[in-house]
């Protein structure tokens, strides 16, 4: 995975989490559904932003970050 790909996926997950919160606040989405989506999207946001942060520019792969 390239650095740019990790950033795009991370930002997309963050955008999904923020959009569901906004939709729930406006009444277009039930609060429970927004909470469930945020619970799934937030860890993806954190993981992919961390992968982006640790990746070096260039063609090499992201290093193994452990379990």
C-alpha positions as CSV (number, residue, x, y, z in Angstrom):
1,X,0.0,0.0,0.0
2,X,1.4,3.4,-0.9
3,X,1.4,6.4,1.3
4,X,-1.2,8.2,-0.8
5,X,-3.6,5.2,-0.7
6,X,-3.4,5.0,3.1
7,X,-4.2,8.7,3.3
8,X,-7.2,8.5,1.0
9,X,-8.7,5.5,2.8
10,X,-8.1,7.2,6.2
11,X,-9.7,10.4,5.2
12,X,-12.6,8.6,3.6
13,X,-13.2,6.7,6.8
14,X,-13.1,9.9,8.8
15,X,-15.4,11.6,6.4
16,X,-17.9,8.7,6.7
17,X,-17.8,9.0,10.5
18,X,-18.3,12.7,10.4
19,X,-21.1,12.5,7.8
20,X,-23.0,10.0,9.8
21,X,-22.8,12.2,12.9
22,X,-24.1,15.2,10.8
23,X,-26.9,13.1,9.3
24,X,-27.9,11.9,12.8
25,X,-27.9,15.4,14.1
26,X,-30.1,16.6,11.3
27,X,-32.5,13.7,11.8
28,X,-31.9,11.9,8.5
29,X,-30.3,8.8,10.2
30,X,-31.3,7.1,13.4
31,X,-28.8,7.7,16.2
32,X,-28.2,4.0,16.7
33,X,-27.2,3.5,13.0
34,X,-24.9,6.5,13.2
35,X,-23.2,5.2,16.3
36,X,-22.7,1.8,14.7
37,X,-21.2,3.3,11.6
38,X,-18.9,5.5,13.7
39,X,-17.7,2.5,15.7
40,X,-16.7,0.8,12.5
41,X,-15.3,3.8,10.7
42,X,-13.2,5.4,13.5
43,X,-10.8,2.5,14.0
44,X,-10.2,2.4,10.3
45,X,-9.5,6.1,10.3
46,X,-7.0,5.8,13.1
47,X,-5.2,2.7,11.6
48,X,-4.9,4.2,8.1
49,X,-3.8,7.6,9.3
50,X,-1.1,5.9,11.4
51,X,0.0,3.8,8.3
52,X,0.1,7.1,6.3
53,X,2.2,8.7,9.1
54,X,4.7,5.9,9.2
55,X,5.1,5.4,5.4
56,X,8.0,6.8,3.7
57,X,7.6,8.5,0.3
58,X,8.5,6.4,-2.7
59,X,7.6,3.0,-4.1
60,X,8.6,0.9,-1.1
61,X,5.9,-0.8,1.0
62,X,4.7,0.3,4.4
63,X,6.8,-1.4,7.1
64,X,5.3,-4.0,9.4
65,X,3.9,-2.3,12.5
66,X,3.3,-5.4,14.6
67,X,0.3,-6.7,16.4
